């Protein structure tokens, strides 16, 4: 997520607001940072500044979180660069927090015969065969499904099959704000959060050019 430069616009303070969903402590935790990049017009991208990493851990129950970040980006030559090809972008970057693995559901299962709900079962013209030490249920089209483990549908919110996903959305920027409007802004970053726990983690790291897994 990012914004590109606009001719003639100069500023050094950025405010970003966004919401989070499905952050769960120890299961779905996020790392977030702001970063500025220089683009030369030749598909080359160089990181020039970054905020500290904000850790967002969520709450015990599913809660929509609201987060505000304020940052002094420190682009070396200003927003409006001197030539016709070089531009800057500022990005809000996020990923799973380094450490805990993404949440993997551990739902209950039962062992028994199974079929697809649209296929005919034994009481709908099919049949049951006992042989070779196993049970086989006849389905429509002469298909057969042996017995096996069947997952019970989720009965609790935290058991839903989301494969550890969380989301960040509804983002918007406020740019060019004067120091008296957001005096908390700094090169490392300032943040406020509601509906999620968290805190500052690692310091800015320009040796990490791509904030990805």
C-alpha positions as CSV (number, residue, x, y, z in Angstrom):
1,X,0.0,0.0,0.0
2,X,1.6,3.3,-1.0
3,X,1.4,6.8,-2.3
4,X,3.6,8.3,-5.0
5,X,5.0,11.8,-5.2
6,X,3.1,14.8,-6.5
7,X,4.9,17.5,-8.3
8,X,5.6,20.5,-6.0
9,X,4.4,18.7,-2.8
10,X,7.0,18.9,0.0
11,X,6.5,17.6,3.5
12,X,8.2,15.5,6.1
13,X,5.4,14.3,8.4
14,X,3.0,11.4,7.5
15,X,0.0,10.1,9.4
16,X,-1.5,6.8,8.5
17,X,-4.7,5.3,9.9
18,X,-5.9,1.7,9.3
19,X,-8.0,-1.0,10.8
20,X,-7.1,-4.6,11.6
21,X,-9.1,-7.8,11.9
22,X,-8.4,-11.3,13.2
23,X,-5.3,-10.5,15.2
24,X,-5.1,-13.2,17.9
25,X,-2.2,-13.3,20.5
26,X,0.2,-16.2,19.9
27,X,-1.6,-17.2,16.7
28,X,-2.0,-14.2,14.4
29,X,0.3,-11.4,15.3
30,X,1.5,-8.7,12.9
31,X,4.6,-6.6,12.3
32,X,4.0,-3.2,10.7
33,X,6.3,-0.4,9.5
34,X,6.4,2.7,7.2
35,X,9.1,2.9,4.6
36,X,10.2,5.3,1.9
37,X,11.7,4.3,-1.4
38,X,13.5,6.0,-4.3
39,X,12.5,4.9,-7.8
40,X,14.7,5.8,-10.8
41,X,12.2,5.0,-13.5
42,X,14.2,1.9,-14.6
43,X,12.2,-0.5,-12.3
44,X,14.9,0.0,-9.7
45,X,13.8,0.5,-6.1
46,X,16.0,1.6,-3.2
47,X,14.9,2.0,0.4
48,X,16.0,5.4,1.9
49,X,14.2,5.5,5.3
50,X,12.0,3.4,7.5
51,X,10.2,3.6,10.8
52,X,10.6,1.2,13.7
53,X,8.6,-2.0,13.6
54,X,5.3,-1.9,15.4
55,X,4.1,-5.3,16.8
56,X,0.4,-5.8,16.9
57,X,-0.8,-8.8,18.9
58,X,-4.6,-8.4,18.9
59,X,-6.8,-9.5,21.7
60,X,-8.1,-12.8,23.1
61,X,-11.3,-12.5,21.1
62,X,-11.9,-11.3,17.6
63,X,-11.9,-7.5,17.7
64,X,-11.6,-4.8,15.0
65,X,-8.6,-2.7,15.8
66,X,-7.9,0.9,14.9
67,X,-4.3,2.0,14.6
68,X,-2.7,5.4,13.9
69,X,1.0,5.8,13.0
70,X,2.9,9.1,12.7
71,X,6.3,9.3,11.1
72,X,8.9,11.8,9.9
73,X,10.1,10.1,6.7
74,X,13.4,11.9,6.3
75,X,13.6,11.6,2.5
76,X,17.1,13.0,1.8
77,X,16.3,15.4,-1.1
78,X,12.7,16.3,-0.4
79,X,9.5,15.0,-1.9
80,X,9.8,16.8,-5.3
81,X,13.0,15.5,-6.8
82,X,15.2,17.5,-9.2
83,X,15.0,15.3,-12.3
84,X,12.2,13.9,-14.5
85,X,12.6,10.2,-13.7
86,X,13.2,9.8,-10.0
87,X,10.3,9.7,-7.7
88,X,9.7,8.6,-4.1
89,X,7.0,6.4,-2.6
90,X,5.9,5.8,1.0
91,X,4.5,2.4,1.9
92,X,2.7,0.9,4.8
93,X,4.1,-2.6,5.1
94,X,2.8,-5.5,7.2
95,X,3.5,-9.2,7.6
96,X,3.2,-12.0,10.2
97,X,5.3,-11.3,13.3
98,X,8.7,-13.0,13.2
99,X,8.5,-15.9,15.6
100,X,5.1,-17.5,16.1
101,X,3.9,-19.6,13.2
102,X,0.6,-18.6,11.6
103,X,-2.4,-20.1,13.3
104,X,-3.3,-23.6,12.1
105,X,-6.7,-24.9,13.1
106,X,-6.9,-28.0,15.3
107,X,-10.5,-28.9,15.0
108,X,-12.3,-32.1,16.2
109,X,-12.7,-35.0,13.8
110,X,-14.8,-38.2,13.9
111,X,-14.1,-41.5,12.2
112,X,-16.8,-42.9,10.0
113,X,-18.2,-43.3,6.5
114,X,-18.5,-40.2,4.4
115,X,-19.8,-38.9,1.1
116,X,-20.5,-35.6,-0.6
117,X,-23.8,-34.2,0.4
118,X,-25.1,-34.2,-3.2
119,X,-24.3,-37.9,-3.8
120,X,-26.8,-40.6,-3.0
121,X,-26.2,-42.5,0.2
122,X,-27.0,-46.1,1.3
123,X,-30.6,-45.0,2.1
124,X,-31.0,-43.3,-1.3
125,X,-30.4,-46.2,-3.7
126,X,-26.8,-46.9,-2.8
127,X,-25.6,-49.7,-0.6
128,X,-23.1,-50.8,2.0
129,X,-20.5,-53.5,1.4
130,X,-18.6,-55.3,4.1
131,X,-15.5,-57.0,2.8
132,X,-11.7,-57.1,2.9
133,X,-11.8,-55.9,6.4
134,X,-13.4,-52.5,5.7
135,X,-16.7,-50.8,5.1
136,X,-17.5,-49.1,1.7
137,X,-20.5,-46.9,1.1
138,X,-21.9,-46.9,-2.5
139,X,-22.6,-43.5,-4.0
140,X,-24.2,-42.4,-7.2
141,X,-22.3,-43.1,-10.4
142,X,-20.8,-46.3,-8.8
143,X,-18.3,-44.2,-6.8
144,X,-17.2,-45.6,-3.5
145,X,-15.9,-43.7,-0.4
146,X,-14.1,-45.7,2.3
147,X,-14.5,-44.7,5.9
148,X,-12.2,-42.1,7.3
149,X,-11.8,-39.0,9.4
150,X,-14.4,-36.2,9.0
151,X,-13.8,-32.8,10.4
152,X,-16.5,-31.4,12.6
153,X,-17.6,-27.9,11.5
154,X,-16.3,-25.1,13.6
155,X,-18.4,-24.4,16.7
156,X,-16.1,-21.6,18.1
157,X,-14.9,-18.4,16.4
158,X,-11.2,-19.2,16.9
159,X,-11.6,-22.6,15.2
160,X,-12.7,-21.2,11.8
161,X,-10.6,-22.3,8.9
162,X,-8.8,-19.0,8.0
163,X,-5.3,-20.5,7.9
164,X,-3.9,-17.8,10.2
165,X,-5.0,-14.9,8.0
166,X,-5.4,-11.4,9.4
167,X,-6.2,-8.2,7.5
168,X,-5.3,-4.5,7.3
169,X,-7.8,-2.3,5.5
170,X,-9.6,1.0,5.3
171,X,-6.3,2.8,5.2
172,X,-5.8,6.5,4.6
173,X,-2.9,9.0,4.7
174,X,-2.7,12.5,6.0
175,X,0.4,14.2,4.5
176,X,2.2,17.5,4.9
177,X,0.9,18.1,8.4
178,X,2.8,20.7,10.3
179,X,4.7,19.8,13.5
180,X,2.1,21.5,15.7
181,X,-0.6,19.2,14.3
182,X,1.3,16.0,15.0
183,X,4.1,16.8,17.4
184,X,4.5,13.1,18.3
185,X,5.9,12.2,14.8
186,X,9.5,11.1,14.8
187,X,12.0,9.3,12.7
188,X,11.4,6.1,14.6
189,X,7.6,6.6,14.6
190,X,4.7,7.1,17.0
191,X,1.6,5.0,17.2
192,X,-1.7,4.8,19.0
193,X,-4.0,1.7,18.9
194,X,-7.4,0.7,20.1
195,X,-8.9,-2.8,19.9
196,X,-5.4,-4.5,19.8
197,X,-2.5,-4.9,22.1
198,X,1.0,-4.3,20.9
199,X,4.2,-2.2,21.2
200,X,7.3,-1.1,19.4
201,X,9.8,-3.8,18.4
202,X,12.9,-3.6,16.2
203,X,14.5,-0.2,15.3
204,X,14.5,1.0,11.7
205,X,16.5,-1.3,9.5
206,X,17.5,-0.2,6.0
207,X,19.3,-3.5,5.4
208,X,15.8,-5.1,5.1
209,X,14.8,-3.6,1.8
210,X,11.6,-5.7,1.3
211,X,9.4,-6.1,4.3
212,X,8.2,-9.6,3.3
213,X,8.3,-13.2,4.4
